[in-house]
Amino acid sequence: MIAHVRGRLLEKHPTRLVVEVGGLGLDVAVPVPTSQAVGAVGEEVALHTTLVVREDALLLFGFSARAERDFFLKLIGVSGIGPKIALSALSGPPVEDLVAALRAQDIPFLVRIPGVGKKTAERMAVELKDALTEFEAHALPGDSRRIEVDAVAALVSLGYARALAEKAVRRAATGAEKEPSVEAVVRGALATLSAGRRP
């Protein structure tokens, strides 16, 4: 497997890079955050990579962080999740948000990933919930991102629209104590929503 690539950046696109290595131009599919993180065309770039072998193609995927590559490999190991959907997942919310959503079995959050329906989201949650040990640093129980994900899920279960719930939770989390609990953030968000204030 090609696990790492370092070379000169020849082309840069939102989800694709061309990297010159030893006189060869490698076409590397990347998530949007990786494309944003690398330098300008002509500069040196280093990527954590994985090679996906198909009957009709050899596909190279690159990531600016090792955790993103490892999470990508976890995703494509789920039935129904191919490289395209996995790349879309990593082009949206940060890895820590995805990990928190999987641990919390937050299906509404997961179905927002392009190409992921309810059944696929449920399968992801079941198959990956107990396979995230190496990502615990991204989803500790007291982590603020996990708290916000859980608080949004609680508000959605009460009937609030997700977009409105997310704004209210962000506002409540910003104004909460140094180490807020899910309950405290939910109470703060409900206070904002019930008062009719704009989140």
Backbone bond lengths (Angstrom), bond angles and torsions (degrees), N, CA, C in turn:
res aa  C-N    CA-C-N  psi(-1)  N-CA   C-N-CA  omega(-1)  CA-C   N-CA-C  phi
1 M - - - 1.468 - - 1.526 110.14 -
2 I 1.308 116.82 141.93 1.468 121.48 175.30 1.526 107.08 -85.11
3 A 1.322 116.95 104.53 1.456 121.10 -172.86 1.530 113.84 -94.29
4 H 1.332 116.79 -18.24 1.466 118.71 -177.87 1.519 109.48 -154.44
5 V 1.325 114.89 141.51 1.459 121.09 179.57 1.521 109.13 -133.01
6 R 1.330 116.72 133.22 1.464 121.49 175.23 1.527 107.87 -133.49
7 G 1.317 116.57 130.57 1.447 119.73 179.95 1.513 111.90 -178.25
8 R 1.335 116.12 -171.08 1.465 121.52 -178.07 1.527 110.33 -88.10
9 L 1.311 116.24 134.56 1.456 121.64 -179.18 1.531 110.14 -77.58
10 L 1.324 116.95 116.83 1.465 121.89 -179.25 1.523 112.21 -94.60
11 E 1.341 116.21 -38.44 1.468 121.10 179.34 1.524 108.96 -139.24
12 K 1.326 114.53 148.72 1.458 119.69 -179.84 1.524 109.60 -137.98
13 H 1.334 115.86 120.91 1.454 123.25 177.96 1.527 107.91 -130.74
14 P 1.336 119.28 165.30 1.477 120.93 -176.92 1.525 114.40 -54.26
15 T 1.333 118.07 -38.35 1.464 120.10 -178.35 1.533 112.29 -128.20
16 R 1.324 116.67 24.42 1.465 120.04 -177.28 1.524 110.61 -157.88
17 L 1.336 115.02 135.62 1.455 121.20 176.27 1.526 108.98 -127.88
18 V 1.314 116.25 150.58 1.459 120.77 170.80 1.521 106.21 -117.45
19 V 1.348 115.52 119.44 1.465 121.59 -175.42 1.524 109.42 -116.86
20 E 1.335 115.79 127.53 1.456 120.66 178.84 1.530 110.16 -84.89
21 V 1.338 115.35 119.09 1.460 121.37 178.86 1.527 108.31 -130.66
22 G 1.309 116.66 115.98 1.462 120.39 179.10 1.513 113.58 59.05
23 G 1.323 117.12 35.37 1.463 121.08 179.19 1.508 114.60 85.57
24 L 1.337 117.07 -4.52 1.465 121.55 178.57 1.523 110.02 -105.51
25 G 1.323 117.10 143.90 1.457 121.72 177.09 1.519 109.92 -98.12
26 L 1.328 117.52 107.85 1.465 121.67 179.82 1.518 110.50 -87.32
27 D 1.332 116.58 127.23 1.463 122.61 177.56 1.528 107.18 -88.48
28 V 1.321 116.55 113.70 1.466 121.15 -173.78 1.529 110.21 -118.85
29 A 1.331 116.53 121.92 1.461 121.24 175.02 1.528 107.90 -80.38
30 V 1.325 117.08 134.61 1.469 121.26 -176.03 1.523 110.44 -137.64
31 P 1.336 118.20 155.50 1.455 120.43 171.55 1.525 109.33 -75.30
32 V 1.307 117.21 158.94 1.464 121.84 -177.07 1.533 112.78 -54.64
33 P 1.359 120.19 -44.55 1.469 118.82 -179.83 1.528 113.82 -58.84
34 T 1.327 117.32 -33.80 1.466 120.25 178.34 1.520 110.58 -68.14
35 S 1.335 116.50 -43.50 1.462 119.94 178.14 1.524 110.95 -60.27
36 Q 1.339 116.08 -36.90 1.465 120.40 179.64 1.528 111.60 -72.99
37 A 1.335 116.10 -28.49 1.463 120.13 -174.78 1.525 113.47 -80.70
38 V 1.329 117.29 -28.57 1.468 119.16 -177.78 1.524 110.28 -74.63
39 G 1.331 115.09 165.73 1.458 119.92 -177.97 1.517 113.23 -78.28
40 A 1.300 115.54 -162.08 1.458 121.69 -177.63 1.526 110.39 -84.83
41 V 1.334 115.44 164.06 1.460 121.58 176.53 1.528 109.05 -56.35
42 G 1.327 116.13 133.43 1.452 121.10 -178.37 1.514 113.10 101.96
43 E 1.333 117.01 -19.18 1.459 120.86 179.66 1.528 110.66 -88.46
44 E 1.314 116.07 164.41 1.463 120.72 177.77 1.524 109.52 -78.50
45 V 1.320 115.57 142.70 1.454 121.21 179.36 1.519 108.92 -133.23
46 A 1.325 116.97 143.70 1.467 122.54 176.71 1.520 108.36 -125.28
47 L 1.324 116.28 129.68 1.461 121.23 -176.44 1.523 111.49 -131.51
48 H 1.334 115.50 141.92 1.458 121.37 168.68 1.527 104.97 -84.18
49 T 1.313 117.83 127.05 1.457 119.97 -171.04 1.521 113.00 -128.74
50 T 1.336 114.44 164.78 1.458 121.78 171.44 1.525 107.73 -145.79
51 L 1.316 116.19 142.67 1.464 121.78 -178.60 1.526 108.87 -104.48
52 V 1.334 116.11 123.75 1.462 121.68 177.65 1.524 107.45 -103.90
53 V 1.326 116.00 120.43 1.462 121.33 -176.73 1.527 110.02 -98.26
54 R 1.333 115.41 124.17 1.466 121.66 175.12 1.519 109.02 -119.08
55 E 1.315 115.76 167.32 1.461 119.44 -179.93 1.514 111.76 -60.41
56 D 1.344 116.28 -34.25 1.459 120.13 -174.78 1.526 114.10 -111.10
57 A 1.339 117.49 3.70 1.470 117.65 -176.45 1.520 112.00 -164.45
58 L 1.332 114.93 155.30 1.462 122.80 170.28 1.526 105.92 -112.09
59 L 1.320 117.65 116.19 1.458 121.68 -174.66 1.525 110.19 -111.84
60 L 1.326 115.34 124.98 1.458 120.67 -179.38 1.529 109.25 -105.54
61 F 1.340 115.67 127.67 1.466 121.52 -179.68 1.522 108.77 -116.97
62 G 1.346 115.97 136.21 1.454 120.20 -176.55 1.520 112.72 -125.50
63 F 1.333 115.67 151.87 1.467 121.82 -176.34 1.528 109.40 -144.26
64 S 1.325 115.69 143.25 1.461 119.52 -179.02 1.526 111.34 -74.53
65 A 1.336 117.25 -24.47 1.464 121.36 -179.67 1.521 110.42 -121.78
66 R 1.329 115.87 142.10 1.466 119.79 -179.25 1.530 111.03 -62.83
67 A 1.343 117.12 -35.91 1.465 120.40 -178.91 1.528 110.74 -61.09
68 E 1.337 116.53 -36.49 1.466 119.99 179.09 1.527 110.48 -65.89
69 R 1.340 116.62 -42.73 1.464 119.51 178.48 1.531 110.88 -63.08
70 D 1.321 116.32 -44.63 1.457 120.07 -178.34 1.528 111.20 -64.65
71 F 1.323 116.10 -36.89 1.464 119.76 178.48 1.531 110.28 -69.73
72 F 1.317 116.68 -37.46 1.466 122.06 175.61 1.531 109.68 -57.04
73 L 1.331 117.18 -44.40 1.456 121.58 179.56 1.521 111.28 -64.56
74 K 1.328 117.46 -36.14 1.464 120.60 175.72 1.527 110.23 -63.76
75 L 1.319 115.97 -43.45 1.467 120.49 -177.15 1.523 111.95 -64.05
76 I 1.330 117.40 -46.68 1.470 118.61 -176.60 1.528 111.79 -72.83
77 G 1.320 116.13 -7.36 1.454 119.70 174.88 1.521 112.70 -81.64
78 V 1.330 116.57 -9.30 1.467 121.60 179.04 1.522 109.23 -86.86
79 S 1.313 117.45 133.89 1.461 122.04 178.90 1.527 110.37 -58.10
80 G 1.307 116.37 128.18 1.462 120.73 179.44 1.515 114.19 93.59
81 I 1.330 117.13 -7.03 1.467 121.30 178.46 1.523 109.05 -107.65
82 G 1.314 116.35 110.23 1.454 121.28 177.61 1.518 110.60 -98.72
83 P 1.322 117.24 177.07 1.466 120.93 -179.59 1.529 113.79 -56.61
84 K 1.335 117.07 -36.62 1.471 120.09 -177.89 1.523 111.08 -63.56
85 I 1.345 116.89 -47.06 1.464 120.38 179.78 1.522 110.24 -67.27
86 A 1.338 116.74 -41.14 1.465 120.10 179.46 1.528 111.11 -60.98
87 L 1.338 116.06 -39.35 1.462 120.28 178.58 1.527 110.46 -66.73
88 S 1.336 116.95 -38.25 1.469 121.25 176.92 1.518 110.76 -62.99
89 A 1.346 115.63 -40.48 1.463 119.59 179.36 1.519 111.02 -61.09
90 L 1.328 116.76 -40.95 1.460 120.95 -178.76 1.520 112.67 -80.81
91 S 1.331 117.10 -7.28 1.468 120.80 176.90 1.517 111.15 -90.76
92 G 1.348 116.19 -4.90 1.456 121.02 -179.87 1.515 111.77 -103.42
93 P 1.342 116.82 -114.87 1.461 120.36 -178.29 1.516 112.08 -67.81
94 P 1.345 117.84 157.66 1.469 121.61 178.10 1.532 111.42 -61.22
95 V 1.328 116.40 158.36 1.468 121.03 179.59 1.521 110.87 -54.35
96 E 1.336 118.11 -40.92 1.458 120.41 -177.48 1.529 111.97 -62.09
97 D 1.348 116.61 -34.31 1.465 119.72 177.45 1.525 110.84 -69.25
98 L 1.330 116.53 -40.22 1.468 120.51 178.54 1.524 110.73 -64.84
99 V 1.329 116.00 -42.61 1.466 120.37 179.11 1.526 109.93 -61.87
100 A 1.332 116.07 -46.04 1.466 120.28 -179.86 1.520 111.07 -61.72
101 A 1.331 117.05 -40.02 1.463 121.06 -180.00 1.523 111.10 -65.60
102 L 1.313 116.77 -39.43 1.469 120.69 178.77 1.519 110.99 -67.76
103 R 1.307 116.83 -41.26 1.467 120.50 179.46 1.520 110.91 -66.99
104 A 1.329 116.46 -33.20 1.464 120.69 -179.03 1.531 112.27 -88.45
105 Q 1.348 116.56 -1.02 1.470 120.96 -177.25 1.533 110.96 56.70
106 D 1.330 115.22 40.57 1.472 121.47 -177.53 1.528 109.69 -82.91
107 I 1.324 116.67 83.59 1.463 122.29 -177.02 1.539 112.09 -62.70
108 P 1.350 119.24 -44.18 1.474 119.29 178.77 1.528 112.97 -56.77
109 F 1.330 116.69 -34.85 1.465 121.00 177.73 1.525 109.87 -68.04
110 L 1.327 116.96 -44.22 1.463 121.49 -175.10 1.520 112.66 -69.19
111 V 1.342 118.04 -33.93 1.467 119.54 -178.21 1.525 111.90 -72.28
112 R 1.326 116.92 -6.73 1.464 119.36 175.62 1.526 111.76 -78.31
113 I 1.329 116.45 -10.27 1.464 120.39 176.04 1.522 108.62 -73.19
114 P 1.326 119.89 126.04 1.474 121.99 179.93 1.525 111.65 -53.23
115 G 1.336 115.60 128.14 1.458 120.62 178.05 1.513 114.54 91.01
116 V 1.333 117.26 -4.83 1.467 121.38 -179.20 1.527 110.30 -104.36
117 G 1.334 115.81 115.86 1.453 121.17 175.83 1.512 110.20 -94.33
118 K 1.330 116.65 -178.21 1.455 120.67 -176.12 1.525 112.39 -61.32
119 K 1.342 117.62 -44.92 1.467 120.44 -178.01 1.529 111.42 -64.40
120 T 1.337 115.32 -41.11 1.467 118.96 179.03 1.521 110.59 -66.70
121 A 1.334 116.72 -39.91 1.465 120.96 178.43 1.530 110.55 -62.28
122 E 1.328 116.25 -42.76 1.465 120.24 178.96 1.531 110.73 -63.50
123 R 1.342 116.17 -39.81 1.457 120.43 178.83 1.534 110.59 -65.60
124 M 1.339 116.43 -41.09 1.463 120.91 177.15 1.525 110.56 -58.91
125 A 1.336 115.27 -47.06 1.462 120.39 -176.86 1.527 111.23 -63.05
126 V 1.325 116.14 -42.37 1.465 120.32 -178.59 1.525 111.37 -69.12
127 E 1.335 117.08 -46.66 1.463 120.96 -174.93 1.528 113.71 -74.71
128 L 1.329 117.15 -28.00 1.465 119.39 -174.89 1.519 114.98 -103.79
129 K 1.323 116.72 -13.47 1.466 119.06 -175.51 1.517 112.45 -53.97
130 D 1.333 116.87 -42.94 1.456 120.79 -177.20 1.532 112.65 -100.30
131 A 1.332 116.67 16.35 1.466 120.57 -178.97 1.520 111.29 -120.01
132 L 1.338 115.80 28.36 1.459 119.84 -174.42 1.526 112.91 -116.03
133 T 1.336 116.71 20.50 1.470 120.56 -176.87 1.524 112.01 -53.56
134 E 1.327 116.32 -43.37 1.465 119.67 -177.00 1.523 113.01 -68.51
135 F 1.334 116.57 -12.55 1.467 120.09 -179.81 1.525 111.38 -106.42
136 E 1.334 117.83 14.85 1.461 120.10 -177.47 1.514 112.32 -57.72
137 A 1.318 116.90 -30.78 1.475 119.69 179.15 1.511 111.24 -63.31
138 H 1.362 116.10 -22.13 1.460 119.92 179.88 1.514 112.54 -91.78
139 A 1.350 117.11 -8.20 1.460 118.74 -174.22 1.522 112.51 -143.93
140 L 1.321 117.02 44.93 1.447 120.05 177.04 1.523 109.58 -65.56
141 P 1.349 118.03 146.83 1.463 121.00 -177.57 1.518 113.86 -53.17
142 G 1.343 117.61 -33.99 1.455 119.44 -178.63 1.512 114.00 -91.61
143 D 1.296 116.48 3.11 1.462 120.61 -177.42 1.522 110.40 -65.20
144 S 1.327 116.15 137.14 1.461 120.05 -175.97 1.520 112.84 -61.64
145 R 1.323 116.91 -34.39 1.463 119.47 179.71 1.521 110.52 -66.19
146 R 1.334 115.89 -42.30 1.465 119.91 179.05 1.529 109.53 -62.85
147 I 1.321 116.86 -41.46 1.460 121.04 179.63 1.520 110.37 -61.39
148 E 1.329 116.85 -43.34 1.463 119.72 -179.89 1.529 111.76 -66.14
149 V 1.335 116.99 -40.46 1.466 120.69 178.09 1.530 110.28 -60.69
150 D 1.347 116.14 -45.72 1.465 120.73 -179.41 1.528 111.17 -65.93
151 A 1.332 116.30 -38.11 1.470 120.07 -179.77 1.524 110.86 -67.03
152 V 1.320 116.95 -41.68 1.467 120.55 177.36 1.524 110.05 -62.21
153 A 1.327 117.18 -43.57 1.466 121.24 179.30 1.521 110.54 -59.79
154 A 1.339 116.72 -39.37 1.463 120.82 179.49 1.531 110.99 -64.64
155 L 1.318 116.90 -42.72 1.468 120.51 -179.73 1.531 111.64 -68.17
156 V 1.338 115.93 -38.86 1.471 119.84 178.01 1.520 109.91 -63.25
157 S 1.344 117.04 -38.25 1.463 120.43 179.05 1.528 111.71 -66.65
158 L 1.339 115.68 -21.36 1.468 120.13 177.12 1.527 112.09 -86.27
159 G 1.327 116.14 -3.38 1.460 119.81 175.76 1.513 116.01 106.62
160 Y 1.324 117.96 1.47 1.465 120.42 179.03 1.527 110.67 -79.35
161 A 1.323 116.23 145.96 1.461 120.85 176.61 1.522 108.80 -64.88
162 R 1.342 116.79 141.73 1.459 120.57 -175.29 1.535 112.05 -58.58
163 A 1.324 117.39 -45.22 1.468 119.77 -177.69 1.531 110.90 -59.64
164 L 1.339 115.99 -42.46 1.465 120.53 179.58 1.526 110.37 -67.73
165 A 1.330 116.25 -40.42 1.462 120.95 179.76 1.526 110.95 -63.50
166 E 1.339 116.97 -42.13 1.456 120.39 -178.94 1.529 111.19 -62.76
167 K 1.335 116.83 -41.74 1.470 120.17 179.58 1.527 110.83 -65.40
168 A 1.337 116.27 -43.42 1.464 120.18 -179.56 1.525 111.05 -65.03
169 V 1.329 116.98 -39.47 1.469 121.28 -179.98 1.517 110.46 -67.18
170 R 1.318 117.64 -42.11 1.473 119.73 178.46 1.523 110.94 -60.41
171 R 1.332 115.43 -41.70 1.463 119.30 179.38 1.529 110.71 -65.65
172 A 1.341 116.43 -43.29 1.465 120.47 -179.21 1.520 111.17 -66.59
173 A 1.329 117.30 -39.50 1.464 121.02 -179.13 1.517 110.90 -66.78
174 T 1.328 116.78 -36.27 1.467 120.94 179.64 1.521 111.31 -65.62
175 G 1.333 115.79 -36.38 1.462 119.42 -177.78 1.513 114.20 -94.19
176 A 1.349 117.70 3.52 1.461 120.99 -177.45 1.517 111.20 -81.86
177 E 1.341 115.19 173.71 1.457 120.78 178.60 1.523 110.51 -64.90
178 K 1.337 115.90 173.76 1.470 120.64 -174.11 1.515 112.06 -57.83
179 E 1.352 118.45 -41.72 1.452 122.18 179.21 1.531 109.04 -121.81
180 P 1.322 117.76 77.12 1.461 121.24 -175.48 1.524 112.13 -72.24
181 S 1.322 115.64 156.44 1.458 121.56 174.38 1.521 108.41 -101.23
182 V 1.321 116.49 166.54 1.467 120.28 176.67 1.526 109.65 -59.44
183 E 1.346 115.34 -42.65 1.470 120.16 -178.37 1.522 111.69 -60.66
184 A 1.342 116.48 -42.11 1.461 120.37 -179.17 1.523 111.12 -65.68
185 V 1.325 116.50 -40.80 1.464 120.25 -179.85 1.529 110.11 -68.30
186 V 1.329 117.66 -40.37 1.470 120.98 178.16 1.523 110.12 -62.93
187 R 1.327 117.14 -43.64 1.472 120.29 179.00 1.521 110.64 -61.11
188 G 1.325 116.27 -43.57 1.457 119.54 179.28 1.517 112.33 -64.21
189 A 1.330 116.38 -40.75 1.461 120.67 179.14 1.527 110.74 -66.52
190 L 1.337 116.52 -41.43 1.471 120.24 178.63 1.523 111.18 -63.57
191 A 1.326 116.45 -36.76 1.468 120.02 178.33 1.520 110.32 -62.14
192 T 1.338 115.81 -42.00 1.467 120.55 178.12 1.532 110.83 -65.52
193 L 1.311 116.75 -45.30 1.466 121.05 -177.36 1.527 111.57 -68.57
194 S 1.330 117.85 -42.15 1.460 120.57 -177.61 1.525 112.16 -71.10
195 A 1.343 115.76 -27.13 1.467 120.13 179.33 1.518 111.50 -80.47
196 G 1.335 114.67 -9.13 1.475 118.58 179.11 1.503 113.10 76.18
197 R 1.354 116.21 14.56 1.460 118.73 178.95 1.514 109.17 -76.70
198 R 1.318 116.91 149.95 1.456 121.70 177.94 1.514 109.33 -74.03
199 P 1.375 118.83 118.84 1.464 121.20 -179.05 1.504 111.70 -58.51
